[in-house]
Amino acid sequence: MPSSTHTHALFHIVPPQSYKPPLFFPHSLPLSRCKKKLYIGALFPMSGGWPGGQACLPSAQMALDLVNNRTDILPDYELELIYYDSMCDPGESTKLLYDLLYTEPIKTVLMPGCSSVSTLVAEAARMWNLIVLSYGSSSPALSNRDRFPTFFRTHPSATLHNPTRVRLFQKWKWTKIATIQQTTEVFTSTLDDLEQRVKEAGIEISVRQSFLTDPAVAVKNLKRQDARIIVGLFYETEARKVFCEVFKEKLYGKKYVWFLIGWYADNWFKIKDPSINCTIENMTEAVEGHVTTEIVMLNPETVRGASNLTSQEFLGALMTRLGGKNPEETGGFQEAPLAYDAIWALALALNKTVAPLKAKGHRLEDFNYNNHDITAEIYRALNTSSFEGVSGHVVFDAQGSRMAMTLIEQLQGGSYKKIGYYDSSQKNLSWFGNDVWIGAGPPADSTIVIEEFRYVSQKLFAAVSVFAGLGILLGIVCLTFNIYNSNVRYIQNSQPYLNNMTAVGCMMALAAVFPLGIDGHHIHRSQFTVVCQFRLWLLGLGFSLAYGSMFTKIWWVHNLFTKKEEKKEKRKHLEPWKLYATVGVLLAIDVLSLIVWQIVDPLHITVEKFTKEAPKGDLDVLIQPLLEHCTSEKMNTWLGSPPHLVFPSHPCVLCMITAPVTMILSSQQDASFAFAALAIVFSVYITLVVLFVPKMRRLITRGEWQSEQQDTLKTGSSTNNNDEEKSRQLERENRELQKIIQEKEQRVSELRHQLVERQALRNRRTPSSVTNQNHSNPSPPSSQADPTSLLPPPGYPNPALDNHSPFTNSSNLYQADSKMSRNHCHNSQIPLLYK
């Protein structure tokens, strides 16, 4: 026997002043006087957190009666039970264990009940070479063979619940759970094991709460942290406290599921408890629908085991021994088969040790606390136990724990209903399909968050698409007009090929409006990257082609009017290929920039998350708005065009406004699309209208396109740009010469008038002389005037030297005046005017 020093060091207690006899004595039938007694020291909790002794003690006594009456099991021995009420309290149990160890007779085996008591007893038992066999301990900590080398239990470890719980979490698609536990070793170790198992299964314990005596704060924390699937680990008395607080916090109903231990009494929530201030109705409402997992403690099959009783016959005998007590109000009624099979496991193991001990010269009655050999034989016999009991097949694993199936029950309408079994060794779930839920089905493990993508309004997209389509049609009309009238001189003077480029670029920019509004509503997300590329290239190339050609013309005109006079003359005859080369350079720079962009920083899809929104009607659902963006790491791509382009005034203003505004509105898909798309549409409309409509109006109203076409048909060919320039120059010179001719004709008219007046005056002054001359000189009268008086003014040709002069006679004079007054020149004079 170990020294008292070790005993006091282990238990830290003072031996009681007076010995108290056992509260109960075993019930047994008269036996033969030659049988030797073997004593079992037991602790049955008749009260406390788990009053399991109320049913387990009668069950163990019933088993002892049957064993002691068997002639094939321990025929030379009688088992006798010495037991105390541990009240499931480790402190009280310490004193009782001291009494068992230090009071005669010597006990061959110890049988504790509660896990907390078993932990104390099993840790001390190895010091006395005692085997410990528990009937009601589920603490996973007791599976530690280094700490408890002589411990066995017919009650499976509480960790056997955990594989079942994990399987149910997976069945109902829960990935987030919460736990609340009473701070005792059995529940702490169980929870540690559960945490490891759920982690391996990809399930998260989001909330973990514990309490010592008052669970109010822990339950409030569960409510505050939105716990939905809750695993509760506590004794029965604490369970009533917990669910009273659950009722107060409204932590029950269709949004919550509680998982509890299944070894409570069936009516545990209806038992009046002075420690709580909730009514039975309150408790019944709070616990409705919870799920329990419990080891299968009663063999579901009708088979006769080692005791020659079926499970139903056992229950009948137990009810008789209980004297008609209500099983639901009897603590430990569910565990009673385990206590019954614990006695049978011990009896069968002791029976197996008789022969080996006899071979070694030992006997069971020779056992004392220093005899290691007898303890080793009992340990070996228990470790190899295998028999059919009323609780099912009894076998122990390497840690001394019972292996069994798990029963799954649900409280439906105030009573427990079996809804399935789980065999953790085979990983087989047998499901009955009769689970009932307060709501439409199993609740969610948290507030359901529904991801909802935001898309561009289809009405807005359709309206803008119509405008873009009309713009493309306008571009086609403008392009057709420009090509059809390319031979018209007025169109040729405006560089029609550059205008064609502008029209094509405008149509490409308008075509980019369609992919700009296409999103996940129209295509699959995998195709969205392609749409992003279309946006980028259509907008980039369209704007470069449209406004690059306009910029080229503006730039050359600017150079023409800002250079010196001698350089202007050189630029008057501009070669068209230089304009096209300038546009080509701008376009090549844009293409190169886009290619580099796509290689270095390609576009990809990013999803923007917004603040969750609560829909109307269902508070258990939140909407998570999402919005897809085409983005790259270093550049915003709303426009899809590199920043090197220089635009004309109207589109430039629109782009300068649209770029920052669209970046600000990027999270508002409708506003962003409308602003960007309408900016493109309006800038293109302005460009096409300003560039082409005036040309159409002039050609249509003046009919120039008809006359030019007729001239082209007559000549059979069209003039080139150099001939047009020469023709314009000749027209200007012709107009100047016509003006000079008009001035000269007016001067000639004035001189003629003066000549007529002078001739008339001269005729009036010399009438007599003229008459005398006529009488003296019979020669015919002459109408010729004095030659000197008829000479033309200086600077005019002499009429005497010009046979075609209009001054030869009055009739010719008037004819010439008549011709000159019509401001026309003879065809033979036109070559002279152009010289």
Residue pairs with C-beta under 8 A, 6 or more apart in sequence:
1 128
1 368
1 369
1 370
2 127
2 128
2 369
6 127
7 98
7 101
7 102
7 127
10 123
10 124
10 127
11 94
11 97
11 98
11 124
13 94
13 95
13 98
15 98
15 102
16 95
16 98
16 99
19 99
19 103
20 99
22 82
22 83
22 84
23 83
23 84
23 85
24 57
24 83
26 61
26 64
26 80
26 81
26 82
27 61
27 64
27 65
28 64
28 65
28 68
28 78
28 80
29 65
29 68
29 69
31 68
31 78
34 76
35 75
35 76
35 77
35 78
36 76
36 77
36 78
36 364
36 365
37 77
37 78
37 79
37 80
37 105
38 74
38 77
38 78
38 79
38 80
38 108
38 350
38 364
38 365
39 80
39 81
39 82
39 105
39 106
39 107
39 108
40 79
40 80
40 81
40 82
40 107
40 108
40 109
40 110
40 111
40 346
41 82
41 83
41 100
41 101
41 107
41 109
41 110
41 111
42 60
42 81
42 82
42 83
42 84
42 110
42 111
42 112
43 83
43 84
43 85
43 86
43 93
43 96
43 97
43 110
43 111
43 112
43 113
43 117
43 121
44 52
44 53
44 56
44 57
44 60
44 83
44 84
44 85
44 86
44 113
45 51
45 52
45 53
45 85
45 86
45 87
45 88
45 113
45 114
45 117
45 136
45 331
45 332
46 53
46 54
46 57
46 85
46 87
46 331
47 85
47 87
47 88
48 86
48 87
48 88
48 89
48 114
48 237
49 88
49 114
49 235
49 236
49 237
49 238
50 88
50 113
50 114
50 136
50 235
50 236
50 263
50 331
50 332
51 88
51 331
51 332
52 88
52 113
52 114
52 136
52 263
52 331
52 332
52 335
53 85
53 86
53 113
53 331
53 332
54 330
54 331
54 332
54 333
55 318
55 322
55 327
55 330
55 331
55 332
55 333
55 335
55 336
55 339
56 113
56 135
56 136
56 332
56 335
56 336
56 338
56 339
57 83
57 339
58 318
58 321
58 322
58 336
59 318
59 321
59 336
59 337
59 339
59 340
60 81
60 111
60 135
60 339
60 340
60 342
60 343
61 81
61 321
62 317
62 318
62 321
62 340
63 307
63 339
63 340
63 341
63 342
63 343
63 344
63 347
64 79
64 80
64 81
64 343
66 307
67 73
67 74
67 79
67 343
67 344
67 347
68 78
68 79
73 347
73 348
73 351
74 347
74 350
74 351
74 354
76 354
77 350
77 364
77 365
79 343
79 346
79 347
79 350
82 100
82 107
83 111
84 96
84 99
84 100
86 92
86 93
86 96
86 112
86 113
86 114
86 117
88 113
88 114
88 116
88 117
88 235
89 116
89 117
90 116
90 117
90 119
90 120
93 112
93 117
93 120
93 121
94 120
97 110
97 120
97 121
97 124
100 107
100 110
101 107
101 128
101 369
106 367
106 368
106 369
107 130
108 130
108 131
108 350
108 364
108 367
108 378
109 130
109 131
109 132
109 133
109 346
109 378
110 121
110 125
110 130
110 131
110 132
110 133
111 132
111 133
111 134
111 135
111 342
111 346
112 118
112 120
112 121
112 122
112 132
112 134
112 137
113 134
113 135
113 136
113 137
113 332
114 136
114 137
115 136
115 137
115 138
115 139
115 141
115 142
115 158
115 184
115 185
115 186
116 139
116 184
116 185
116 186
117 137
118 132
118 134
118 137
118 139
118 142
118 151
118 153
119 137
119 139
119 141
119 142
119 148
119 185
119 186
121 132
122 132
122 134
122 142
122 148
122 150
122 151
123 147
123 148
125 131
125 132
125 150
125 151
126 148
126 149
126 150
128 369
129 150
129 369
129 370
129 371
129 372
129 375
130 150
130 369
130 375
131 150
131 152
131 375
131 378
131 379
131 382
132 148
132 150
132 151
132 152
133 152
133 153
133 154
133 342
133 345
133 346
133 382
134 142
134 151
134 152
134 153
134 154
134 155
134 342
135 153
135 154
135 155
135 335
135 338
135 339
135 342
136 155
136 332
136 335
136 338
136 339
137 153
137 155
137 186
138 155
138 156
138 157
138 158
138 186
138 190
138 263
138 295
139 157
139 158
139 185
139 186
139 189
139 190
140 157
140 158
140 159
140 186
140 189
140 190
140 192
140 193
141 147
141 185
141 186
141 189
142 148
142 151
142 153
142 157
142 400
142 401
143 157
143 159
143 399
143 400
143 401
144 399
145 398
145 399
145 400
148 400
150 375
150 379
151 400
152 345
152 382
152 383
152 396
152 400
153 400
153 401
153 402
154 338
154 339
154 341
154 342
154 345
154 389
154 391
154 394
154 402
155 295
155 335
155 338
155 402
156 295
156 401
156 402
156 403
156 404
157 399
157 401
157 402
158 186
158 187
158 189
158 190
158 261
159 190
159 193
159 194
160 295
160 401
160 403
160 404
160 406
160 424
161 190
161 261
161 293
161 294
161 295
161 406
162 190
162 193
162 194
162 197
163 197
163 406
163 422
163 424
163 427
164 293
164 406
164 408
164 422
164 424
165 194
165 231
165 259
165 293
166 194
166 197
166 198
166 201
166 203
167 422
167 427
167 429
168 259
168 291
168 293
168 408
169 175
169 177
169 198
169 201
169 203
169 229
170 201
170 203
171 429
171 431
172 442
173 442
174 203
174 229
174 442
174 445
175 202
175 203
175 204
175 445
176 203
176 204
176 206
176 228
176 229
176 445
176 446
177 198
177 203
177 204
177 205
177 206
177 229
177 230
177 231
177 445
178 205
178 206
178 207
178 208
178 209
178 222
178 225
178 227
178 228
178 229
178 230
178 231
179 191
179 194
179 205
179 207
179 208
179 209
179 230
179 231
179 232
179 233
180 209
180 210
180 211
180 215
180 218
180 219
180 222
180 230
180 231
180 232
180 233
180 234
180 242
181 187
181 188
181 190
181 191
181 209
181 210
181 211
181 232
181 233
181 234
182 210
182 211
182 212
182 233
182 234
182 235
182 238
183 210
183 211
183 212
184 235
187 233
187 234
190 233
191 208
191 231
191 233
194 205
194 231
195 205
198 204
198 205
206 225
206 227
206 446
207 221
207 222
207 225
207 227
209 218
209 219
209 221
209 222
210 218
211 217
211 218
211 238
213 238
214 241
215 234
215 238
215 241
215 242
215 245
216 245
219 242
219 245
219 246
219 249
219 251
220 245
220 249
222 230
222 249
222 251
223 249
223 250
223 251
226 446
226 447
227 251
227 256
228 255
228 256
228 257
228 443
228 444
228 445
228 446
229 256
229 257
229 259
229 443
229 445
230 251
230 256
230 257
230 258
230 259
231 258
231 259
232 239
232 242
232 258
232 259
232 260
232 261
233 261
234 242
234 261
236 264
236 265
236 268
236 331
237 273
237 275
239 260
239 264
239 268
239 269
240 268
240 269
240 271
240 273
240 275
240 276
240 283
241 273
241 275
241 276
243 269
243 278
243 283
243 286
243 287
244 276
244 277
244 278
244 282
244 283
244 286
246 252
246 258
246 286
247 278
247 282
247 283
247 285
247 286
248 278
252 258
252 285
252 286
252 287
252 288
252 289
253 438
254 437
254 438
254 439
254 443
255 439
255 443
255 444
255 620
256 443
257 289
257 290
257 291
257 442
257 443
258 287
258 289
258 290
258 291
259 290
259 291
259 292
259 293
260 290
260 291
260 292
261 292
261 293
261 294
262 292
262 293
262 294
262 295
262 334
262 407
262 409
263 294
263 334
263 335
264 292
265 271
265 328
265 329
265 330
265 331
265 333
266 327
266 328
266 333
266 415
266 416
267 328
267 329
269 280
269 283
269 284
269 286
269 287
270 280
270 283
270 284
271 329
272 280
278 286
284 414
287 411
288 411
288 412
288 413
288 414
288 438
289 410
289 411
289 412
289 436
289 437
289 438
290 410
290 411
291 408
291 409
291 410
291 419
292 408
292 409
292 410
292 411
292 416
293 406
293 407
293 408
294 334
294 406
294 407
294 409
295 402
295 404
295 405
295 406
295 407
296 391
296 392
296 404
296 405
296 406
296 407
296 421
297 334
297 335
297 337
297 338
297 391
297 392
297 404
298 311
298 315
298 334
298 337
298 390
298 391
298 392
299 305
299 310
299 311
299 337
299 388
299 389
299 390
299 391
299 392
300 311
300 392
301 311
302 310
302 311
302 312
303 310
303 388
304 310
304 388
305 387
305 388
305 389
305 390
306 344
306 348
306 387
306 388
306 389
307 314
307 340
307 344
307 389
307 390
309 317
309 390
310 390
311 337
311 390
311 391
314 337
314 340
314 390
318 336
319 327
322 330
327 333
332 339
337 389
337 390
337 391
338 391
338 402
340 389
340 390
340 391
341 389
341 390
341 391
341 394
344 387
344 389
344 394
345 382
345 385
345 387
345 389
345 394
346 382
348 381
348 385
348 387
349 378
349 381
349 382
349 385
350 364
350 378
350 381
352 381
352 384
353 364
353 374
353 377
353 378
353 380
353 381
354 364
356 377
357 363
357 364
357 373
357 374
357 377
360 373
362 371
362 373
362 374
362 377
364 374
366 374
367 374
367 375
382 396
382 400
383 396
383 400
385 394
385 395
385 396
386 393
386 394
386 395
387 393
387 394
388 394
391 404
392 404
392 405
393 404
394 402
395 402
395 403
396 402
396 403
397 403
403 425
405 421
405 422
405 423
405 424
406 421
406 422
406 423
406 424
407 418
407 421
408 418
408 419
408 420
408 421
408 422
409 416
409 417
409 418
409 419
410 416
410 417
410 419
410 435
410 436
411 417
412 436
417 434
417 436
418 432
419 431
419 432
419 433
419 434
419 435
420 429
420 430
420 431
420 432
421 429
421 430
422 428
422 429
422 430
423 430
437 443
443 620
444 620
447 620
447 621
447 622
448 620
448 621
448 622
449 612
449 621
449 622
449 623
449 624
450 621
450 622
450 623
450 624
451 624
451 626
452 623
452 624
452 625
452 626
453 519
453 520
453 625
453 626
453 627
453 628
454 625
454 626
454 627
454 669
455 519
455 520
455 521
455 669
456 517
456 519
456 521
456 669
456 670
456 673
457 670
458 521
460 517
460 670
460 673
460 674
461 517
461 673
464 513
464 517
464 673
464 674
464 677
464 678
464 681
465 513
465 514
465 517
467 678
467 681
468 510
468 511
468 513
468 514
468 677
468 680
468 681
469 510
471 506
471 507
471 510
471 681
471 684
471 685
471 688
472 507
472 510
472 511
474 685
474 688
475 503
475 504
475 506
475 507
475 510
475 684
475 688
476 507
478 503
478 688
478 691
478 692
479 500
479 503
479 504
479 507
481 692
481 695
481 696
482 491
482 496
482 499
482 500
482 503
482 692
482 695
483 496
483 500
485 491
485 695
485 699
485 705
486 492
486 496
487 708
487 709
487 712
487 718
488 699
488 704
488 705
488 708
488 709
489 704
489 708
489 719
489 724
490 695
490 698
490 699
490 704
490 708
491 695
491 699
492 721
492 724
493 724
494 695
495 553
495 576
495 579
497 576
497 580
498 549
498 550
498 552
498 553
498 579
498 580
498 583
499 549
499 691
499 692
501 545
501 546
501 548
501 549
501 583
502 545
502 546
502 547
502 549
502 550
502 687
502 691
503 546
503 688
503 692
504 545
504 546
505 541
505 542
505 543
505 544
505 545
505 546
505 547
505 548
505 549
506 542
506 546
506 684
506 687
506 688
507 542
508 538
508 541
508 542
508 545
508 546
509 538
509 539
509 542
509 543
509 546
509 680
509 683
509 684
510 542
510 680
510 681
510 684
511 538
511 542
512 534
512 535
512 538
512 539
512 542
512 640
512 680
513 677
513 680
513 681
515 531
515 534
515 535
515 538
516 535
516 539
516 673
516 676
516 677
516 680
517 673
517 677
518 531
519 528
519 628
519 669
520 528
520 628
523 531
525 605
525 628
528 605
528 628
528 630
529 603
529 604
529 605
529 630
531 630
532 603
532 605
532 630
532 637
533 598
533 603
535 630
535 637
535 640
536 594
536 597
536 603
536 630
536 637
536 640
537 594
537 640
538 640
539 639
539 640
539 641
539 680
540 590
540 593
540 594
540 640
540 641
540 642
541 587
541 590
541 591
541 594
543 639
543 641
543 645
543 647
544 586
544 587
544 590
544 641
544 645
545 583
545 587
546 684
546 687
547 645
547 646
547 647
547 648
547 651
547 687
548 583
548 586
548 587
548 590
548 645
549 583
550 648
550 687
550 691
551 586
551 646
551 647
551 648
552 579
552 582
552 583
552 586
553 579
554 648
555 582
556 571
556 574
556 578
556 579
556 582
559 571
560 568
560 571
560 572
560 574
561 568
563 571
572 725
573 722
573 725
576 721
586 645
589 644
590 641
590 642
590 644
590 645
593 642
593 644
594 642
597 632
597 635
597 642
601 632
601 633
601 634
601 635
602 632
603 630
603 631
603 632
603 637
604 630
604 631
604 632
605 628
605 629
605 630
605 631
606 628
606 629
606 631
607 626
607 627
607 628
607 629
608 626
608 627
608 628
608 629
608 667
609 624
609 625
609 626
610 624
610 625
610 626
610 627
610 667
611 625
612 622
612 623
612 624
613 622
613 623
613 625
614 621
614 622
614 623
615 621
615 622
615 623
627 667
627 669
629 666
630 637
631 637
636 663
636 666
638 659
638 662
638 663
638 666
638 672
638 676
639 655
639 658
639 659
639 662
639 676
646 652
647 655
648 687
650 683
650 686
650 687
650 690
651 683
651 686
651 687
654 679
654 682
654 683
655 679
655 683
657 679
658 675
658 676
658 679
661 675
662 672
662 675
662 676
665 671
665 672
665 675
666 672
698 704
699 705
712 718
719 727
730 834
733 833
733 834
734 833
734 834
737 833
737 834
738 823
738 825
738 833
741 825
741 833
742 823
745 820
745 821
745 823
748 796
748 817
748 820
749 817
749 820
749 821
751 792
751 793
752 813
752 817
755 790
758 789
759 785
763 770
774 781
787 800
790 799
790 807
791 798
792 798
792 799
792 807
797 805
799 805
799 806
799 807
799 808
805 812
806 812
806 813
806 815
806 816
806 817
807 813
807 816
819 826
825 833
